[in-house]
Amino acid sequence: MSITLDAVLLHQIVEIKAISDSTLSLKLLEMGLTKGQKIKAVFKAPFGDPIAYELNGNLISMRKEEAQQIQVAIA
């Protein structure tokens, strides 16, 4: 089952399958988000934007509109 990263429940671990936006893809690659990488949602702001994720022991934050460009599968 494939969903977008913004729809991931808190503390759920997912695997990145694809990034739709090529411009965003380069930015995310520099942050360490690559296909096959495991990522976990750890905090959502009160209105759901931004969202903090744990990736390789680091916390990263991204806006919901960016997270909607990332296809993931439940790990």
MMTF fields as JSON, N, C-alpha, C and O atoms, coordinates in Angstrom:
{
  "mmtfVersion": "1.0.0",
  "mmtfProducer": "UNKNOWN",
  "numBonds": 299,
  "numAtoms": 300,
  "numGroups": 75,
  "numChains": 1,
  "numModels": 1,
  "chainsPerModel": [1],
  "groupsPerChain": [75],
  "chainIdList": ["A"],
  "bondAtomList": [4, 2, 8, 6, 12, 10, 16, 14, 20, 18, 24, 22, 28, 26, 32, 30, 36, 34, 40, 38, 44, 42, 48, 46, 52, 50, 56, 54, 60, 58, 64, 62, 68, 66, 72, 70, 76, 74, 80, 78, 84, 82, 88, 86, 92, 90, 96, 94, 100, 98, 104, 102, 108, 106, 112, 110, 116, 114, 120, 118, 124, 122, 128, 126, 132, 130, 136, 134, 140, 138, 144, 142, 148, 146, 152, 150, 156, 154, 160, 158, 164, 162, 168, 166, 172, 170, 176, 174, 180, 178, 184, 182, 188, 186, 192, 190, 196, 194, 200, 198, 204, 202, 208, 206, 212, 210, 216, 214, 220, 218, 224, 222, 228, 226, 232, 230, 236, 234, 240, 238, 244, 242, 248, 246, 252, 250, 256, 254, 260, 258, 264, 262, 268, 266, 272, 270, 276, 274, 280, 278, 284, 282, 288, 286, 292, 290, 296, 294],
  "bondOrderList": [1, 1, 1, 1, 1, 1, 1, 1, 1, 1, 1, 1, 1, 1, 1, 1, 1, 1, 1, 1, 1, 1, 1, 1, 1, 1, 1, 1, 1, 1, 1, 1, 1, 1, 1, 1, 1, 1, 1, 1, 1, 1, 1, 1, 1, 1, 1, 1, 1, 1, 1, 1, 1, 1, 1, 1, 1, 1, 1, 1, 1, 1, 1, 1, 1, 1, 1, 1, 1, 1, 1, 1, 1, 1],
  "groupList": [{"groupName": "MET", "atomNameList": ["N", "CA", "C", "O"], "elementList": ["N", "C", "C", "O"], "formalChargeList": [0, 0, 0, 0], "bondAtomList": [1, 0, 2, 1, 3, 2], "bondOrderList": [1, 1, 2], "singleLetterCode": "M", "chemCompType": "L-PEPTIDE LINKING"}, {"groupName": "SER", "atomNameList": ["N", "CA", "C", "O"], "elementList": ["N", "C", "C", "O"], "formalChargeList": [0, 0, 0, 0], "bondAtomList": [1, 0, 2, 1, 3, 2], "bondOrderList": [1, 1, 2], "singleLetterCode": "S", "chemCompType": "L-PEPTIDE LINKING"}, {"groupName": "ILE", "atomNameList": ["N", "CA", "C", "O"], "elementList": ["N", "C", "C", "O"], "formalChargeList": [0, 0, 0, 0], "bondAtomList": [1, 0, 2, 1, 3, 2], "bondOrderList": [1, 1, 2], "singleLetterCode": "I", "chemCompType": "L-PEPTIDE LINKING"}, {"groupName": "THR", "atomNameList": ["N", "CA", "C", "O"], "elementList": ["N", "C", "C", "O"], "formalChargeList": [0, 0, 0, 0], "bondAtomList": [1, 0, 2, 1, 3, 2], "bondOrderList": [1, 1, 2], "singleLetterCode": "T", "chemCompType": "L-PEPTIDE LINKING"}, {"groupName": "LEU", "atomNameList": ["N", "CA", "C", "O"], "elementList": ["N", "C", "C", "O"], "formalChargeList": [0, 0, 0, 0], "bondAtomList": [1, 0, 2, 1, 3, 2], "bondOrderList": [1, 1, 2], "singleLetterCode": "L", "chemCompType": "L-PEPTIDE LINKING"}, {"groupName": "ASP", "atomNameList": ["N", "CA", "C", "O"], "elementList": ["N", "C", "C", "O"], "formalChargeList": [0, 0, 0, 0], "bondAtomList": [1, 0, 2, 1, 3, 2], "bondOrderList": [1, 1, 2], "singleLetterCode": "D", "chemCompType": "L-PEPTIDE LINKING"}, {"groupName": "ALA", "atomNameList": ["N", "CA", "C", "O"], "elementList": ["N", "C", "C", "O"], "formalChargeList": [0, 0, 0, 0], "bondAtomList": [1, 0, 2, 1, 3, 2], "bondOrderList": [1, 1, 2], "singleLetterCode": "A", "chemCompType": "L-PEPTIDE LINKING"}, {"groupName": "VAL", "atomNameList": ["N", "CA", "C", "O"], "elementList": ["N", "C", "C", "O"], "formalChargeList": [0, 0, 0, 0], "bondAtomList": [1, 0, 2, 1, 3, 2], "bondOrderList": [1, 1, 2], "singleLetterCode": "V", "chemCompType": "L-PEPTIDE LINKING"}, {"groupName": "HIS", "atomNameList": ["N", "CA", "C", "O"], "elementList": ["N", "C", "C", "O"], "formalChargeList": [0, 0, 0, 0], "bondAtomList": [1, 0, 2, 1, 3, 2], "bondOrderList": [1, 1, 2], "singleLetterCode": "H", "chemCompType": "L-PEPTIDE LINKING"}, {"groupName": "GLN", "atomNameList": ["N", "CA", "C", "O"], "elementList": ["N", "C", "C", "O"], "formalChargeList": [0, 0, 0, 0], "bondAtomList": [1, 0, 2, 1, 3, 2], "bondOrderList": [1, 1, 2], "singleLetterCode": "Q", "chemCompType": "L-PEPTIDE LINKING"}, {"groupName": "GLU", "atomNameList": ["N", "CA", "C", "O"], "elementList": ["N", "C", "C", "O"], "formalChargeList": [0, 0, 0, 0], "bondAtomList": [1, 0, 2, 1, 3, 2], "bondOrderList": [1, 1, 2], "singleLetterCode": "E", "chemCompType": "L-PEPTIDE LINKING"}, {"groupName": "LYS", "atomNameList": ["N", "CA", "C", "O"], "elementList": ["N", "C", "C", "O"], "formalChargeList": [0, 0, 0, 0], "bondAtomList": [1, 0, 2, 1, 3, 2], "bondOrderList": [1, 1, 2], "singleLetterCode": "K", "chemCompType": "L-PEPTIDE LINKING"}, {"groupName": "GLY", "atomNameList": ["N", "CA", "C", "O"], "elementList": ["N", "C", "C", "O"], "formalChargeList": [0, 0, 0, 0], "bondAtomList": [1, 0, 2, 1, 3, 2], "bondOrderList": [1, 1, 2], "singleLetterCode": "G", "chemCompType": "PEPTIDE LINKING"}, {"groupName": "PHE", "atomNameList": ["N", "CA", "C", "O"], "elementList": ["N", "C", "C", "O"], "formalChargeList": [0, 0, 0, 0], "bondAtomList": [1, 0, 2, 1, 3, 2], "bondOrderList": [1, 1, 2], "singleLetterCode": "F", "chemCompType": "L-PEPTIDE LINKING"}, {"groupName": "PRO", "atomNameList": ["N", "CA", "C", "O"], "elementList": ["N", "C", "C", "O"], "formalChargeList": [0, 0, 0, 0], "bondAtomList": [1, 0, 2, 1, 3, 2], "bondOrderList": [1, 1, 2], "singleLetterCode": "P", "chemCompType": "L-PEPTIDE LINKING"}, {"groupName": "TYR", "atomNameList": ["N", "CA", "C", "O"], "elementList": ["N", "C", "C", "O"], "formalChargeList": [0, 0, 0, 0], "bondAtomList": [1, 0, 2, 1, 3, 2], "bondOrderList": [1, 1, 2], "singleLetterCode": "Y", "chemCompType": "L-PEPTIDE LINKING"}, {"groupName": "ASN", "atomNameList": ["N", "CA", "C", "O"], "elementList": ["N", "C", "C", "O"], "formalChargeList": [0, 0, 0, 0], "bondAtomList": [1, 0, 2, 1, 3, 2], "bondOrderList": [1, 1, 2], "singleLetterCode": "N", "chemCompType": "L-PEPTIDE LINKING"}, {"groupName": "ARG", "atomNameList": ["N", "CA", "C", "O"], "elementList": ["N", "C", "C", "O"], "formalChargeList": [0, 0, 0, 0], "bondAtomList": [1, 0, 2, 1, 3, 2], "bondOrderList": [1, 1, 2], "singleLetterCode": "R", "chemCompType": "L-PEPTIDE LINKING"}],
  "groupTypeList": [0, 1, 2, 3, 4, 5, 6, 7, 4, 4, 8, 9, 2, 7, 10, 2, 11, 6, 2, 1, 5, 1, 3, 4, 1, 4, 11, 4, 4, 10, 0, 12, 4, 3, 11, 12, 9, 11, 2, 11, 6, 7, 13, 11, 6, 14, 13, 12, 5, 14, 2, 6, 15, 10, 4, 16, 12, 16, 4, 2, 1, 0, 17, 11, 10, 10, 6, 9, 9, 2, 9, 7, 6, 2, 6],
  "groupIdList": [1, 2, 3, 4, 5, 6, 7, 8, 9, 10, 11, 12, 13, 14, 15, 16, 17, 18, 19, 20, 21, 22, 23, 24, 25, 26, 27, 28, 29, 30, 31, 32, 33, 34, 35, 36, 37, 38, 39, 40, 41, 42, 43, 44, 45, 46, 47, 48, 49, 50, 51, 52, 53, 54, 55, 56, 57, 58, 59, 60, 61, 62, 63, 64, 65, 66, 67, 68, 69, 70, 71, 72, 73, 74, 75],
  "secStructList": [7, 3, 3, 3, 4, 4, 4, 7, 7, 6, 6, 7, 3, 3, 3, 3, 3, 3, 3, 7, 7, 2, 2, 2, 2, 2, 2, 2, 2, 2, 2, 6, 7, 7, 6, 6, 7, 3, 3, 3, 3, 3, 3, 3, 7, 6, 6, 1, 7, 1, 3, 3, 3, 3, 3, 6, 6, 3, 3, 3, 3, 3, 7, 2, 2, 2, 2, 6, 6, 3, 3, 3, 3, 3, 7],
  "xCoordList": [0.845, 0.0, 0.89, 1.782, 0.655, 1.447, 0.62, -0.526, 1.226, 0.594, 1.634, 2.793, 1.224, 2.198, 2.693, 2.008, 3.87, 4.525, 3.703, 3.767, 2.944, 2.14, 1.018, 0.505, 0.633, -0.455, 0.016, -0.801, 1.311, 1.87, 1.458, 1.505, 1.058, 0.694, 1.946, 3.034, 1.791, 2.935, 3.532, 2.805, 4.848, 5.647, 5.535, 5.986, 4.941, 4.856, 6.105, 6.478, 6.74, 7.935, 7.516, 6.786, 7.993, 7.671, 8.954, 9.999, 8.852, 9.986, 9.674, 8.586, 10.625, 10.437, 10.473, 11.398, 9.44, 9.346, 9.637, 10.271, 9.18, 9.394, 9.166, 8.437, 9.81, 9.617, 9.14, 9.838, 7.938, 7.295, 7.93, 8.103, 8.271, 8.746, 10.264, 10.984, 10.763, 12.208, 12.984, 14.122, 12.392, 13.055, 13.203, 14.258, 12.151, 12.162, 13.087, 13.713, 13.167, 13.978, 15.432, 16.016, 16.014, 17.413, 17.574, 18.518, 16.668, 16.711, 16.619, 17.363, 15.713, 15.527, 16.727, 17.11, 17.313, 18.504, 19.634, 20.359, 19.779, 20.802, 20.525, 21.452, 19.262, 18.883, 18.99, 18.824, 19.264, 19.429, 18.226, 18.234, 17.197, 16.016, 16.234, 16.269, 16.379, 16.569, 15.611, 15.091, 15.384, 14.508, 15.023, 16.218, 14.117, 14.481, 14.797, 14.898, 14.954, 15.274, 14.057, 12.923, 14.293, 13.23, 13.122, 14.131, 11.882, 11.629, 10.421, 9.507, 10.429, 9.35, 8.853, 9.651, 7.533, 6.944, 6.986, 6.531, 7.536, 7.655, 6.892, 6.62, 6.541, 5.817, 5.094, 5.641, 3.844, 3.094, 2.685, 2.208, 2.869, 2.453, 0.931, 0.238, 0.416, -1.019, -1.94, -2.994, -1.581, -2.414, -1.903, -2.34, -0.971, -0.467, 0.656, 1.042, 1.184, 2.23, 3.161, 2.67, 4.431, 5.21, 5.139, 4.499, 5.813, 5.882, 7.353, 8.177, 7.683, 9.062, 9.176, 8.301, 10.269, 10.535, 11.899, 12.815, 12.022, 13.316, 13.869, 13.197, 15.115, 15.78, 17.233, 17.98, 17.638, 19.022, 19.44, 20.581, 18.549, 18.874, 18.831, 19.104, 18.499, 18.398, 16.941, 16.135, 16.611, 15.273, 15.303, 16.164, 14.35, 14.191, 12.741, 11.848, 12.53, 11.188, 10.86, 11.703, 9.62, 9.203, 7.737, 6.954, 7.396, 6.018, 5.17, 5.668, 3.893, 2.962, 2.97, 2.912, 3.044, 3.034, 4.26, 4.185, 5.387, 6.58, 6.391, 6.716, 5.865, 5.65, 4.645, 4.7, 3.733, 2.75, 3.392, 2.767, 4.604, 5.311, 6.104, 6.71, 6.096, 6.895, 5.998, 5.194, 6.135, 5.376, 6.125, 7.333, 5.396, 6.01, 5.144, 3.979, 5.739, 5.025, 5.313, 6.404, 4.319, 4.487, 5.523, 5.422, 6.522, 7.647, 7.273, 8.097],
  "yCoordList": [-1.181, 0.0, 1.243, 1.367, 2.142, 3.356, 4.567, 4.735, 5.406, 6.642, 7.755, 7.495, 8.976, 10.063, 10.285, 9.94, 10.856, 11.014, 11.848, 11.614, 12.801, 13.64, 12.858, 13.301, 11.709, 10.901, 9.867, 9.141, 9.797, 8.822, 9.177, 10.339, 8.164, 8.372, 8.605, 8.156, 9.304, 9.539, 8.217, 7.279, 8.145, 6.998, 5.785, 4.696, 5.966, 4.896, 4.96, 6.031, 3.819, 3.755, 3.362, 2.392, 4.135, 3.871, 3.891, 4.356, 3.384, 3.358, 4.254, 4.182, 5.084, 5.997, 5.196, 4.421, 5.402, 4.693, 5.598, 5.166, 6.857, 7.769, 9.21, 9.48, 10.132, 11.566, 12.149, 12.063, 12.748, 13.215, 14.453, 14.521, 15.413, 16.712, 16.684, 16.498, 16.868, 16.779, 17.91, 17.706, 19.092, 20.206, 19.892, 20.119, 19.376, 18.997, 17.801, 17.682, 16.926, 15.718, 16.022, 15.352, 17.009, 17.383, 17.902, 17.529, 18.746, 19.283, 18.146, 18.128, 17.209, 16.096, 15.151, 14.609, 14.956, 14.122, 14.692, 13.949, 16.015, 16.662, 16.485, 16.515, 16.303, 16.089, 14.616, 14.283, 13.731, 12.323, 11.456, 10.262, 12.023, 11.244, 10.617, 11.315, 9.319, 8.595, 7.417, 6.986, 6.908, 5.757, 4.59, 4.295, 3.933, 2.802, 3.182, 2.31, 4.476, 4.972, 4.82, 5.046, 4.442, 4.357, 5.706, 6.343, 6.135, 7.425, 7.296, 6.515, 8.066, 7.984, 9.382, 10.279, 9.566, 10.842, 10.892, 9.963, 11.985, 12.074, 13.241, 13.235, 14.247, 15.393, 16.137, 16.358, 16.52, 17.355, 18.608, 18.535, 19.75, 21.014, 20.993, 20.207, 21.837, 21.827, 21.863, 21.226, 22.574, 22.621, 21.673, 21.75, 20.768, 19.757, 20.197, 19.458, 21.391, 21.898, 22.801, 23.783, 22.561, 21.509, 20.183, 20.081, 19.194, 17.86, 17.518, 17.762, 16.951, 16.547, 15.033, 14.266, 14.631, 13.22, 12.834, 13.654, 11.579, 11.032, 10.22, 9.342, 10.532, 9.886, 9.655, 10.614, 8.41, 8.074, 8.735, 9.179, 8.806, 9.392, 10.906, 11.509, 11.532, 12.993, 13.403, 12.656, 14.597, 15.138, 16.13, 17.006, 15.974, 16.942, 17.412, 16.698, 18.6, 19.159, 19.561, 20.1, 19.29, 19.732, 20.11, 19.653, 20.942, 21.383, 20.261, 19.383, 20.319, 19.306, 19.202, 18.101, 20.351, 20.335, 19.618, 19.023, 19.666, 18.92, 17.429, 16.592, 17.103, 15.701, 15.014, 13.796, 15.771, 15.203, 14.753, 14.016, 15.171, 14.786, 13.486, 13.005, 12.92, 11.734, 10.527, 10.493, 9.535, 8.291, 7.343, 7.149, 6.753, 5.827, 4.567, 4.548, 3.537, 2.287, 1.952, 2.204, 1.384, 1.0, -0.107, -1.123, 0.098, -0.843, -2.054, -2.945],
  "zCoordList": [0.0, 0.0, 0.0, 0.839, -0.918, -1.033, -0.6, -1.016, 0.243, 0.704, 0.587, 0.264, 0.846, 0.847, 2.273, 3.237, 2.4, 3.693, 4.676, 5.883, 4.184, 5.085, 5.773, 6.8, 5.228, 5.785, 6.809, 7.377, 7.044, 7.979, 9.41, 9.814, 10.159, 11.559, 12.397, 12.036, 13.51, 14.398, 14.854, 15.181, 14.875, 15.305, 14.381, 14.733, 13.214, 12.225, 11.338, 10.858, 11.128, 10.29, 8.877, 8.676, 7.905, 6.505, 5.677, 6.133, 4.466, 3.545, 2.342, 1.771, 1.971, 0.845, -0.46, -0.705, -1.293, -2.571, -3.762, -4.724, -3.71, -4.838, -4.398, -3.443, -5.119, -4.902, -6.222, -7.233, -6.214, -7.444, -8.057, -9.274, -7.248, -7.724, -7.889, -6.908, -9.117, -9.36, -8.687, -8.265, -8.582, -7.899, -6.422, -5.829, -5.84, -4.429, -4.203, -3.15, -5.188, -5.077, -4.734, -3.883, -5.376, -5.118, -3.689, -2.992, -3.264, -1.897, -0.871, 0.109, -1.099, -0.165, -0.185, 0.852, -1.352, -1.47, -0.622, 0.039, -0.644, 0.174, 1.665, 2.474, 2.031, 3.431, 3.829, 5.002, 2.866, 3.171, 2.846, 3.145, 2.246, 1.876, 0.513, -0.501, 0.487, -0.765, -0.815, 0.214, -1.993, -2.178, -1.333, -1.334, -0.617, 0.225, 1.66, 2.524, 1.926, 3.264, 4.19, 3.767, 5.438, 6.441, 7.145, 7.444, 7.406, 8.032, 8.958, 8.696, 10.037, 11.027, 11.378, 11.649, 11.373, 11.795, 13.322, 13.99, 13.873, 15.331, 15.95, 17.15, 15.139, 15.69, 14.577, 13.497, 14.866, 13.938, 14.684, 15.817, 14.056, 14.651, 14.848, 14.203, 15.722, 16.022, 14.796, 14.812, 13.761, 12.563, 11.484, 10.336, 11.846, 10.925, 10.006, 9.1, 10.228, 9.342, 10.13, 10.688, 10.222, 9.575, 10.354, 11.4, 9.804, 10.404, 10.604, 9.722, 11.764, 12.05, 11.85, 12.253, 11.223, 10.941, 11.476, 11.534, 11.865, 12.278, 11.118, 10.577, 10.745, 9.63, 10.023, 10.217, 10.141, 10.524, 11.833, 11.959, 12.795, 14.093, 14.12, 15.158, 13.013, 12.933, 12.768, 12.213, 13.254, 13.054, 11.905, 11.839, 11.005, 9.922, 9.947, 10.402, 9.459, 9.427, 8.001, 7.284, 7.598, 6.27, 6.276, 7.109, 5.343, 5.202, 4.606, 3.902, 4.905, 4.428, 2.905, 2.357, 2.215, 0.744, 0.18, -0.895, 0.892, 0.465, 0.741, -0.1, 1.918, 2.3, 1.373, 1.206, 0.771, -0.146, -1.455, -2.218, -1.728, -2.954, -2.799, -3.757, -1.589, -1.297, -1.092, -0.161, -1.966, -1.85, -0.919, -1.057, 0.03, 0.98, 1.106, 0.709, 1.66, 1.959, 3.419, 3.93, 4.067, 5.467, 5.555, 4.868, 6.41, 6.524, 7.364, 7.564]
}
